Amino acid sequence: MHALKFDWNPITGIDIVGNFKIHFYSLMWVTAFVIGWYIMKRIFTKEKVSLEYLDPLFIYTVLATMLGARLGHVLFYQSELISEDFFSIFLPFKFKGGFEFTGFQGLASHGAAIGIIIGMYLYRKKYSYKSVLWILDRIVITVASGAVFIRIGNFINSEIIGKITDSNLGVRFIQDQYYKSEIVQRTGIKDVQKAYNAVTDNAQFQNLLDAVPYRHPSQLYESFCYIFVFLILLYFYTKTTKKDQPGFLFGLFLVLLWTIRFFIEFTKEPQGEEYINWFGLNTGQWLSIPFVLIGLYFMFVYKSKKAVK
């Protein structure tokens, strides 16, 4: 059975001018934030919270997510950028090896999670209409929905790829296998996208296609699982009284999402330099364990000193 095996060699964005391109990965982030805003608007309306607090919450969430995700990636996986290409940490450009618009690439979900928690704390310091746990218990519903689109964006970009597999779910990531300069040199086609297309469309380059191994589509595994995280959180929020137990939904989110991440890491290739690699577990797995433990604490141990307002 090979029906679920396929070659992945898409366009990754829309060329605008020169090296400037609107990446579909970036559009997935925009989609995630827009849907998150809409979900939070519904929550605010349902719980009779003034919508004047919604836009500031959106701004804090976007900034905290992006900053946390970027710094998390640099600290956990690519610390050499600090000395080699410092400004690329904060700007959607790379400067080393020539100026190029890249969009905001290299974003770590663990860093995003830490950033969101800190961001919500700072937001609560300025806007004290509800407790920080009330905010976290609801913002995680939007985060779970957003995570679905982010992993689809990773798949479009052929990044965070899986390990080589002989299963029926294998995908050949053409653009991960060959760097842009390499594919141009090996095909003799100067246009990068046409060079990539030739690998899958032109029998002359069958040898290049055959050299690409089938890999786990780990991004799609995660995206699919996160749909269920979102639905479970939504169920507990709408159909039970758990939303009135401070920290429960936040804890449930941490347990579900990072448990999924822990196990799917077994199918992934290392992301950059693995600074933590103990007892057969990689950096992503070790970073996930504390989040799961914190989640269990908020679900089963934490007792609020005062009722949710």
C-alpha positions, 0 to 999 in steps of 0.5 A: 500500500503506497496510497498515503506516500507522496512527494512534497515540493510546493511553492512556499510563498508569493514572490512580490519583488526581489527577495521579498516574498509573502510566505504561506508560513507567515499567513498561517500565523496570521490565520492563527491570530485572527481565529484566536481573536474571534474565539476570544471575542466570543468568550468575552461576549459570553461571559459579559466582559467588556470588549474594550479589553480584547484588542489590548489582549490581542496585542499582548498575545501576539507580541508575547508569542512571537518574541517568546517563540523567537528567543526560545528558538535561539536559546534552545536550538540556535544560540550561534545567531547571537554572535553570528547574525544578531539582528536576524534574531529580531528582524524578518531578515538574514544578514549573514551570507547576503541580505534576504527577507526570510519572514519570522523563521526559527520559532520554538513552541516552548519559548512561545508558551513561556512568552504567553504566560509572561505576557498574560501576567504583564497584561493582567498587571495593567488590566485587572478586570479578571485574574491571570488564571482566568485569562490563561484558562481561556487564552489556551483555547485559542492557542490550541486552535492556532497550533493547528495552523502553525504546524501546517505552516511548518509542513508547507515550509518542509521544516521540522521534518520527521525521521526516515520511515518505511511506513505507509505514511512517508513523505519525500521533502524535496526542498529539505533534501536540497539547498537552493544553491545545490538544486540549481547547480545539480539541475542546471536550472537557474530559477530555484522553483523551476529547479525544484519542480524539475526533480519531481516532474522531469524524468531526467532528474529521477536520480535526484528524486530517488535520493530523497528518503520518505520521512514521517510527516511529523508536522501533520501528526501534531496538527491533527492531534492539536485539533483534538486538544482544541476540541477537548478544551472547548468541551470542558469550557462549554459543557462543564463547570471546569472553567470556574475552577481556576487553572484547570483548563490551563493545566489541561492544555499543558498536559495534553499539548506537551504530552503529544509533543513529547511522543511525536518528538520520537518521530522527528529529526533534531532541530538544530543543535541539541543542547540537551540529549540525555537518556535517549530524550531530545531537547524538545522532550526534556523541555516538555516534561516541566510543562506537563508537571505544571499542568498536573499541578494546576489540574489536581493540586492548585487551590485558588485563594479566592473565587474567579471573578 
